[in-house]
């Protein structure tokens, strides 16, 4: 489903180029598109502050080189897959409309993973993965836009946190629970039992980490 948000972020950040921490071609390891070839574009900048974040180096928006939208799209076109995943950091810190339009014009499906905390949901999206964090409340504007809810389970209270969003989401939004990697031994069995008792949820595994791929 293709959704486009007309409202633009109030940020004055440059929109003809974006701070790219890394970009790489691999398999999507998590959520609804697990196992599919995807070109990942990880943007710099995040102020959510998850203490267990495994890409803290993405937080400083000024620590990463600016790349033009044309260069980003050219990098993606070097590979045969036509699914682009915009991630971070928190990618919606930036105006993503020019990038997503350019990617779609080039034949890509555009996916995003976001915590949903920003003022606006810029961009033209085929799939929105909403992954809320306890450290900063999401903007309710994301709720009806989300195609997928993916909640990271670090401790027992995260199950109730995950359920708190369900009434606000579209009925067709897919629901995923995923253990925080360092807590897998303890929390994965709990997620398995929770999904068995609450079958509207699905288990998401970080399969890329098990496979030792990017």
N, C-alpha and C positions, 0 to 999 in steps of 0.2 A: 504494500500500500504506500503510495507516494503522497507525502504531506509536505506542504510548504508554509512556512511562517512568514508573514509580511513584516511583522515588527522587527526592528533591528536593535541590537544591543546599544546601550548609551555610551559604551566605551569608545574612546578615541584611538584605540589600537589600530595599527596599520592593517588594511584589509586586502591590499594588493600583494602582500607577502605575509608569511606567518612564521613564528619561531618553531622550528622542527627539531625536536630532540633526536628522533630517529625515524627511519622509514624502512620497511622490510617486507619481503614476501614470504609467507609461511602458511600454516593452517590455522584457522580460528580454533582456539582451544577450549572455549567456554560457551555456555548458553545455547540458544536455539540454533545457531549455525555451526556448532562444533563439527570439526572435520572438513569444513569447506576451505578451499584455497582463498586466501585473502591478502590484500596489500594493506599493511598497517601504517598509519601516519600518526605518530605520537607527537602531539604539540606540547610545548613548554608552557608552564603557568598553572598553579593550583593554590588555592587558599583554604582548602577544606581541612587539611591537617590530620589525616588518619595516621595514628602512631604506628600501625602495622603496614603502612604502604611500602610496597617493594620497588617503587620507582620514585623515591624522594628526590632524586636528582632532577626530576621533571618540575619541581615546584617553582623554581626561580625562573620567571618568564624571560629575564634578561640574560640567562646563562646559555641560551641556545641560538644558533645562527638563523637569521631570517632567510627564508627561501621564497622565491616568487611562486605564485600559483601555477604559472606555466611550467616551472621546473618541477614542482611537486607532481603535477599530472604526467609530465614526461617520465618521471621516475616510475610511476605506476604503470604506464603503458609499456615499459620494458618487459613486463611479465604477462603471461597469457590469462591469468585470472581477472575477472571483471567485478570483483567485490572489493570495495575500499572501506576500511574501518578507521574512523577518526576517533582517537583516544587521547589520553593524557597521562598525567596532569588532568585538568578540567578543561576540555576543549571548548566549551561554550563561553569561556572567558573572551573568546574571539568571535568576530563576525564571520560565520562560516558559509554565508550565502554565496559569495563569489567562488569559493573552492568547490562547494558541492555542485553548483551549476556547471562548472567546468568539467568536473569528473563525470557528471551525468551526460553531458554533451559528448564526452569521449567514450561513452558506452558503459560506464560503471554503475553498479548499484551502490548506494551510499548508506553506510551503517555508522552509528555513533554509540559510544558508551559514555554516559554522563551521570554525574551525581544529581543533576537537576537544580543546582543551587543558584544559577545565574538568573538575571532579570528577564532575559528573553531566550527563546529557543530559535536561534537563527539557523538558516540552512534549509536545504531541500532534501528530505530524507526518505529512504525506502524502509529503514528499520531503525528504531530508537530503543536502545537498551538503557533503562533507567536503573541505576545502581545507587540507591540512597545511602548516606552515611550518617551515623549518630552525631558526628562532630559539627554538622552544619545543616540546618533545615532546608529541604528543597523548596523551590518555588512551585506552588500548586499548578502553575501553567503546564508543567511537564506531565501531570497525571493522565490526562486524556490523550496525550500524544504518544505515550509509551506503548510499544509493541511487546516489550519484555521487561519484567521486573526481576532483577538479580540482586539478591541480598547476601552479603558476606557474613557468615556465621563465625563469630569469634568466641562468644560465650552464650549461655543458655537464654539470656534475655533477648538475644537477637531474633529468636523465633517470634516473639510478641511484636518486636519492632517490624519485622517483615509483614506480619498480618495486619498491622495498623494501616498499611497503604492500600490493601486490597479493595476496600469499599469505594475508593476514589478512582480506581482504574477502570478502563474499558473491560467489558465481560470477556473479550477475546484476548486480553493481555496474557501472555505466557508467564508463569510463575516459577522462578528458580531459586534454590538455596545452594550456596557454595561455601564450603569451609575455607576459612583463612588458612593459607598453606602451612604455616608453622604450628597450627592447632589441629591438623588433620587427624592425627591418631586419636585425639579425644573427641573431636566434634563430628567427624564423619559418621561414626556409628549412631550418634544422636540424630543426625540429619536423615539417615536411612530409616530409622524408626519413625521419625516425624512424618516423612513422606508416605510411609506405609499407613499411618493413621490419618493423614490429610492428603489424599491422592490428587487434589487439585494442584499440588506442588510437584516439581520435578527436581531431581538432583543434577547439579552442574559440577563437573569435575574440571580441574585445570589440566586437561589432557596434554597440553604442550609441555608442562613441567614433568609429567611422567615420561613423555617421549624425549625429553631433553632437546627440544627445538625452541627457537625464538617465539 
